[in-house]
Amino acid sequence: MQKIEIYTRPGCGYCTHAKRLLLNRGLTFVEYDVYLQPEKINQLHARTSARAYPQIFIGNISIGGFSELLTHAQHGLLTKKSVNYSRK
């Protein structure tokens, strides 16, 4: 599986659901909390024009938010067995 990155903010229910879905699937991902790391906001804006949270990238390609992640999961596109959660 390619690198998964997720931009989140505190109090975001969809962010929580997205992370839970990834963890339950055993997927490794890197979380960027834009409140703890405000410099990541500019990085996010350079990568996509979307402004809602979460914003999820798989292999450096923006897939969108939680709804799009869920669609990927429903179509069998999220499959990896090892979990390695980290916050950068």
TIDREN-971001 format. One record per residue: y, z, x of N, C-alpha, C in turn; residue number from 1; residue in three letters; chain. Coordinates in steps of 0.05 Angstrom, whole numbers, plus 5000, padded with zeros to 4 digits. Layout:
BEGIN
site n.Y->Y&n.Z->Z&n.X->X&ca.Y->Y&ca.Z->Z&ca.X->X&c.Y->Y&c.Z->Z&c.X->X&seq->NUM&type->ALA&mol->A
...
END
This chain:
BEGIN
site n.Y->4976&n.Z->5000&n.X->5017&ca.Y->5000&ca.Z->5000&ca.X->5000&c.Y->5025&c.Z->5000&c.X->5018&seq->1&type->MET&mol->A
site n.Y->5045&n.Z->4986&n.X->5009&ca.Y->5070&ca.Z->4985&ca.X->5024&c.Y->5086&c.Z->5011&c.X->5020&seq->2&type->GLN&mol->A
site n.Y->5106&n.Z->5014&n.X->5037&ca.Y->5123&ca.Z->5038&ca.X->5036&c.Y->5136&c.Z->5040&c.X->5009&seq->3&type->LYS&mol->A
site n.Y->5136&n.Z->5064&n.X->4997&ca.Y->5149&ca.Z->5070&ca.X->4972&c.Y->5172&c.Z->5089&c.X->4977&seq->4&type->ILE&mol->A
site n.Y->5196&n.Z->5082&n.X->4968&ca.Y->5220&ca.Z->5098&ca.X->4970&c.Y->5231&c.Z->5104&c.X->4943&seq->5&type->GLU&mol->A
site n.Y->5240&n.Z->5128&n.X->4938&ca.Y->5251&ca.Z->5135&ca.X->4912&c.Y->5277&c.Z->5150&c.X->4916&seq->6&type->ILE&mol->A
site n.Y->5299&n.Z->5140&n.X->4904&ca.Y->5325&ca.Z->5154&ca.X->4905&c.Y->5327&c.Z->5171&c.X->4879&seq->7&type->TYR&mol->A
site n.Y->5333&n.Z->5196&n.X->4883&ca.Y->5333&ca.Z->5215&ca.X->4860&c.Y->5359&c.Z->5231&c.X->4860&seq->8&type->THR&mol->A
site n.Y->5362&n.Z->5246&n.X->4838&ca.Y->5384&ca.Z->5265&ca.X->4836&c.Y->5374&c.Z->5290&c.X->4821&seq->9&type->ARG&mol->A
site n.Y->5385&n.Z->5313&n.X->4826&ca.Y->5376&ca.Z->5337&ca.X->4812&c.Y->5380&c.Z->5335&c.X->4782&seq->10&type->PRO&mol->A
site n.Y->5362&n.Z->5347&n.X->4767&ca.Y->5364&ca.Z->5348&ca.X->4738&c.Y->5356&c.Z->5323&c.X->4724&seq->11&type->GLY&mol->A
site n.Y->5345&n.Z->5304&n.X->4739&ca.Y->5337&ca.Z->5278&ca.X->4728&c.Y->5308&c.Z->5279&c.X->4719&seq->12&type->CYS&mol->A
site n.Y->5303&n.Z->5279&n.X->4692&ca.Y->5276&ca.Z->5280&ca.X->4682&c.Y->5260&c.Z->5256&c.X->4689&seq->13&type->GLY&mol->A
site n.Y->5272&n.Z->5233&n.X->4689&ca.Y->5257&ca.Z->5209&ca.X->4697&c.Y->5249&c.Z->5209&c.X->4726&seq->14&type->TYR&mol->A
site n.Y->5266&n.Z->5222&n.X->4743&ca.Y->5259&ca.Z->5225&ca.X->4771&c.Y->5234&c.Z->5242&c.X->4774&seq->15&type->CYS&mol->A
site n.Y->5234&n.Z->5264&n.X->4759&ca.Y->5211&ca.Z->5282&ca.X->4760&c.Y->5186&c.Z->5267&c.X->4751&seq->16&type->THR&mol->A
site n.Y->5188&n.Z->5252&n.X->4729&ca.Y->5165&ca.Z->5237&ca.X->4719&c.Y->5155&c.Z->5216&c.X->4739&seq->17&type->HIS&mol->A
site n.Y->5174&n.Z->5203&n.X->4752&ca.Y->5166&ca.Z->5182&ca.X->4772&c.Y->5152&c.Z->5195&c.X->4795&seq->18&type->ALA&mol->A
site n.Y->5162&n.Z->5217&n.X->4806&ca.Y->5149&ca.Z->5230&ca.X->4828&c.Y->5121&c.Z->5240&c.X->4820&seq->19&type->LYS&mol->A
site n.Y->5119&n.Z->5252&n.X->4796&ca.Y->5094&ca.Z->5262&ca.X->4786&c.Y->5074&c.Z->5239&c.X->4784&seq->20&type->ARG&mol->A
site n.Y->5082&n.Z->5216&n.X->4773&ca.Y->5065&ca.Z->5193&ca.X->4771&c.Y->5054&c.Z->5184&c.X->4798&seq->21&type->LEU&mol->A
site n.Y->5073&n.Z->5182&n.X->4818&ca.Y->5065&ca.Z->5174&ca.X->4845&c.Y->5045&c.Z->5194&c.X->4857&seq->22&type->LEU&mol->A
site n.Y->5051&n.Z->5220&n.X->4854&ca.Y->5034&ca.Z->5240&ca.X->4865&c.Y->5006&c.Z->5240&c.X->4852&seq->23&type->LEU&mol->A
site n.Y->5006&n.Z->5237&n.X->4825&ca.Y->4981&ca.Z->5237&ca.X->4811&c.Y->4964&c.Z->5212&c.X->4818&seq->24&type->ASN&mol->A
site n.Y->4977&n.Z->5191&n.X->4827&ca.Y->4962&ca.Z->5167&ca.X->4836&c.Y->4954&c.Z->5169&c.X->4865&seq->25&type->ARG&mol->A
site n.Y->4962&n.Z->5191&n.X->4878&ca.Y->4956&ca.Z->5195&ca.X->4907&c.Y->4972&c.Z->5177&c.X->4925&seq->26&type->GLY&mol->A
site n.Y->4996&n.Z->5170&n.X->4917&ca.Y->5013&ca.Z->5152&ca.X->4933&c.Y->5032&c.Z->5166&c.X->4951&seq->27&type->LEU&mol->A
site n.Y->5035&n.Z->5156&n.X->4975&ca.Y->5054&ca.Z->5166&ca.X->4994&c.Y->5082&c.Z->5154&c.X->4987&seq->28&type->THR&mol->A
site n.Y->5102&n.Z->5171&n.X->4988&ca.Y->5129&ca.Z->5161&ca.X->4983&c.Y->5150&c.Z->5178&c.X->4998&seq->29&type->PHE&mol->A
site n.Y->5173&n.Z->5166&n.X->5002&ca.Y->5195&ca.Z->5180&ca.X->5014&c.Y->5217&c.Z->5184&c.X->4993&seq->30&type->VAL&mol->A
site n.Y->5226&n.Z->5208&n.X->4989&ca.Y->5247&ca.Z->5214&ca.X->4970&c.Y->5273&c.Z->5218&c.X->4984&seq->31&type->GLU&mol->A
site n.Y->5294&n.Z->5205&n.X->4972&ca.Y->5321&ca.Z->5209&ca.X->4981&c.Y->5336&c.Z->5222&c.X->4958&seq->32&type->TYR&mol->A
site n.Y->5342&n.Z->5247&n.X->4961&ca.Y->5358&ca.Z->5262&ca.X->4941&c.Y->5388&c.Z->5257&c.X->4948&seq->33&type->ASP&mol->A
site n.Y->5402&n.Z->5242&n.X->4931&ca.Y->5429&ca.Z->5233&ca.X->4937&c.Y->5449&c.Z->5257&c.X->4936&seq->34&type->VAL&mol->A
site n.Y->5441&n.Z->5279&n.X->4924&ca.Y->5459&ca.Z->5302&ca.X->4924&c.Y->5456&c.Z->5318&c.X->4950&seq->35&type->TYR&mol->A
site n.Y->5432&n.Z->5320&n.X->4960&ca.Y->5428&ca.Z->5333&ca.X->4986&c.Y->5436&c.Z->5316&c.X->5009&seq->36&type->LEU&mol->A
site n.Y->5435&n.Z->5290&n.X->5005&ca.Y->5441&ca.Z->5270&ca.X->5026&c.Y->5461&c.Z->5249&c.X->5014&seq->37&type->GLN&mol->A
site n.Y->5486&n.Z->5256&n.X->5011&ca.Y->5505&ca.Z->5238&ca.X->4998&c.Y->5508&c.Z->5211&c.X->5013&seq->38&type->PRO&mol->A
site n.Y->5502&n.Z->5210&n.X->5038&ca.Y->5503&ca.Z->5185&ca.X->5053&c.Y->5483&c.Z->5164&c.X->5042&seq->39&type->GLU&mol->A
site n.Y->5463&n.Z->5174&n.X->5029&ca.Y->5442&ca.Z->5156&ca.X->5018&c.Y->5453&c.Z->5140&c.X->4994&seq->40&type->LYS&mol->A
site n.Y->5475&n.Z->5149&n.X->4981&ca.Y->5486&ca.Z->5135&ca.X->4959&c.Y->5496&c.Z->5108&c.X->4968&seq->41&type->ILE&mol->A
site n.Y->5510&n.Z->5106&n.X->4990&ca.Y->5520&ca.Z->5081&ca.X->5000&c.Y->5496&c.Z->5062&c.X->5008&seq->42&type->ASN&mol->A
site n.Y->5475&n.Z->5074&n.X->5019&ca.Y->5451&ca.Z->5059&ca.X->5026&c.Y->5439&c.Z->5047&c.X->5000&seq->43&type->GLN&mol->A
site n.Y->5437&n.Z->5063&n.X->4979&ca.Y->5426&ca.Z->5054&ca.X->4954&c.Y->5443&c.Z->5031&c.X->4942&seq->44&type->LEU&mol->A
site n.Y->5469&n.Z->5034&n.X->4943&ca.Y->5487&ca.Z->5014&ca.X->4932&c.Y->5486&c.Z->4988&c.X->4947&seq->45&type->HIS&mol->A
site n.Y->5480&n.Z->4990&n.X->4973&ca.Y->5476&ca.Z->4965&ca.X->4989&c.Y->5450&c.Z->4951&c.X->4982&seq->46&type->ALA&mol->A
site n.Y->5431&n.Z->4966&n.X->4972&ca.Y->5404&ca.Z->4955&ca.X->4966&c.Y->5402&c.Z->4944&c.X->4938&seq->47&type->ARG&mol->A
site n.Y->5417&n.Z->4955&n.X->4919&ca.Y->5415&ca.Z->4947&ca.X->4891&c.Y->5441&c.Z->4953&c.X->4876&seq->48&type->THR&mol->A
site n.Y->5446&n.Z->4938&n.X->4855&ca.Y->5470&ca.Z->4943&ca.X->4839&c.Y->5464&c.Z->4963&c.X->4817&seq->49&type->SER&mol->A
site n.Y->5439&n.Z->4971&n.X->4813&ca.Y->5431&ca.Z->4990&ca.X->4793&c.Y->5443&c.Z->5018&c.X->4800&seq->50&type->ALA&mol->A
site n.Y->5452&n.Z->5032&n.X->4779&ca.Y->5464&ca.Z->5058&ca.X->4784&c.Y->5450&c.Z->5081&c.X->4771&seq->51&type->ARG&mol->A
site n.Y->5429&n.Z->5076&n.X->4755&ca.Y->5414&ca.Z->5097&ca.X->4742&c.Y->5393&c.Z->5108&c.X->4762&seq->52&type->ALA&mol->A
site n.Y->5384&n.Z->5132&n.X->4756&ca.Y->5363&ca.Z->5145&ca.X->4773&c.Y->5338&c.Z->5149&c.X->4756&seq->53&type->TYR&mol->A
site n.Y->5315&n.Z->5148&n.X->4769&ca.Y->5311&ca.Z->5142&ca.X->4798&c.Y->5313&c.Z->5112&c.X->4803&seq->54&type->PRO&mol->A
site n.Y->5316&n.Z->5105&n.X->4828&ca.Y->5313&ca.Z->5077&ca.X->4837&c.Y->5290&c.Z->5077&c.X->4856&seq->55&type->GLN&mol->A
site n.Y->5271&n.Z->5059&n.X->4851&ca.Y->5247&ca.Z->5058&ca.X->4867&c.Y->5244&c.Z->5031&c.X->4881&seq->56&type->ILE&mol->A
site n.Y->5236&n.Z->5033&n.X->4906&ca.Y->5231&ca.Z->5009&ca.X->4922&c.Y->5203&c.Z->5010&c.X->4932&seq->57&type->PHE&mol->A
site n.Y->5189&n.Z->4987&n.X->4930&ca.Y->5162&ca.Z->4984&ca.X->4941&c.Y->5164&c.Z->4961&c.X->4961&seq->58&type->ILE&mol->A
site n.Y->5158&n.Z->4967&n.X->4986&ca.Y->5159&ca.Z->4947&ca.X->5007&c.Y->5187&c.Z->4935&c.X->5009&seq->59&type->GLY&mol->A
site n.Y->5208&n.Z->4951&n.X->5007&ca.Y->5236&ca.Z->4943&ca.X->5010&c.Y->5245&c.Z->4925&c.X->4986&seq->60&type->ASN&mol->A
site n.Y->5230&n.Z->4924&n.X->4965&ca.Y->5238&ca.Z->4909&ca.X->4941&c.Y->5243&c.Z->4928&c.X->4919&seq->61&type->ILE&mol->A
site n.Y->5266&n.Z->4926&n.X->4906&ca.Y->5273&ca.Z->4943&ca.X->4883&c.Y->5256&c.Z->4936&c.X->4860&seq->62&type->SER&mol->A
site n.Y->5241&n.Z->4956&n.X->4849&ca.Y->5226&ca.Z->4951&ca.X->4825&c.Y->5240&c.Z->4963&c.X->4801&seq->63&type->ILE&mol->A
site n.Y->5261&n.Z->4979&n.X->4805&ca.Y->5276&ca.Z->4991&ca.X->4783&c.Y->5271&c.Z->5020&c.X->4782&seq->64&type->GLY&mol->A
site n.Y->5269&n.Z->5030&n.X->4757&ca.Y->5267&ca.Z->5059&ca.X->4752&c.Y->5239&c.Z->5067&c.X->4743&seq->65&type->GLY&mol->A
site n.Y->5238&n.Z->5089&n.X->4728&ca.Y->5213&ca.Z->5100&ca.X->4719&c.Y->5198&c.Z->5081&c.X->4701&seq->66&type->PHE&mol->A
site n.Y->5211&n.Z->5068&n.X->4682&ca.Y->5198&ca.Z->5050&ca.X->4663&c.Y->5184&c.Z->5028&c.X->4678&seq->67&type->SER&mol->A
site n.Y->5197&n.Z->5017&n.X->4698&ca.Y->5185&ca.Z->4995&ca.X->4714&c.Y->5161&c.Z->5005&c.X->4730&seq->68&type->GLU&mol->A
site n.Y->5164&n.Z->5030&n.X->4741&ca.Y->5142&ca.Z->5042&ca.X->4756&c.Y->5118&c.Z->5046&c.X->4738&seq->69&type->LEU&mol->A
site n.Y->5123&n.Z->5055&n.X->4714&ca.Y->5101&ca.Z->5060&ca.X->4694&c.Y->5088&c.Z->5033&c.X->4688&seq->70&type->LEU&mol->A
site n.Y->5103&n.Z->5012&n.X->4685&ca.Y->5091&ca.Z->4985&ca.X->4680&c.Y->5073&c.Z->4977&c.X->4703&seq->71&type->THR&mol->A
site n.Y->5083&n.Z->4981&n.X->4727&ca.Y->5066&ca.Z->4975&ca.X->4751&c.Y->5040&c.Z->4991&c.X->4749&seq->72&type->HIS&mol->A
site n.Y->5041&n.Z->5016&n.X->4742&ca.Y->5017&ca.Z->5033&ca.X->4740&c.Y->4998&c.Z->5023&c.X->4719&seq->73&type->ALA&mol->A
site n.Y->5009&n.Z->5015&n.X->4696&ca.Y->4993&ca.Z->5006&ca.X->4674&c.Y->4979&c.Z->4979&c.X->4680&seq->74&type->GLN&mol->A
site n.Y->4991&n.Z->4964&n.X->4698&ca.Y->4979&ca.Z->4938&ca.X->4706&c.Y->4961&c.Z->4941&c.X->4731&seq->75&type->HIS&mol->A
site n.Y->4956&n.Z->4965&n.X->4739&ca.Y->4938&ca.Z->4970&ca.X->4762&c.Y->4950&c.Z->4964&c.X->4789&seq->76&type->GLY&mol->A
site n.Y->4976&n.Z->4964&n.X->4791&ca.Y->4989&ca.Z->4957&ca.X->4816&c.Y->4995&c.Z->4981&c.X->4834&seq->77&type->LEU&mol->A
site n.Y->4989&n.Z->5005&n.X->4825&ca.Y->4993&ca.Z->5029&ca.X->4841&c.Y->4966&c.Z->5042&c.X->4847&seq->78&type->LEU&mol->A
site n.Y->4955&n.Z->5036&n.X->4870&ca.Y->4929&ca.Z->5047&ca.X->4877&c.Y->4927&c.Z->5054&c.X->4906&seq->79&type->THR&mol->A
site n.Y->4927&n.Z->5080&n.X->4912&ca.Y->4922&ca.Z->5089&ca.X->4939&c.Y->4912&c.Z->5118&c.X->4936&seq->80&type->LYS&mol->A
site n.Y->4894&n.Z->5126&n.X->4954&ca.Y->4881&ca.Z->5151&ca.X->4950&c.Y->4894&c.Z->5175&c.X->4965&seq->81&type->LYS&mol->A
site n.Y->4908&n.Z->5170&n.X->4987&ca.Y->4919&ca.Z->5192&ca.X->5002&c.Y->4947&c.Z->5199&c.X->4994&seq->82&type->SER&mol->A
site n.Y->4953&n.Z->5225&n.X->4994&ca.Y->4980&ca.Z->5235&ca.X->4986&c.Y->4994&c.Z->5245&c.X->5011&seq->83&type->VAL&mol->A
site n.Y->5019&n.Z->5237&n.X->5014&ca.Y->5036&ca.Z->5246&ca.X->5036&c.Y->5064&c.Z->5246&c.X->5026&seq->84&type->ASN&mol->A
site n.Y->5072&n.Z->5267&n.X->5012&ca.Y->5099&ca.Z->5270&ca.X->5001&c.Y->5118&c.Z->5279&c.X->5023&seq->85&type->TYR&mol->A
site n.Y->5141&n.Z->5266&n.X->5025&ca.Y->5161&ca.Z->5276&ca.X->5044&c.Y->5189&c.Z->5270&c.X->5033&seq->86&type->SER&mol->A
site n.Y->5208&n.Z->5287&n.X->5041&ca.Y->5236&ca.Z->5283&ca.X->5034&c.Y->5251&c.Z->5278&c.X->5059&seq->87&type->ARG&mol->A
site n.Y->5264&n.Z->5255&n.X->5061&ca.Y->5279&ca.Z->5247&ca.X->5085&c.Y->5309&c.Z->5250&c.X->5080&seq->88&type->LYS&mol->A
END
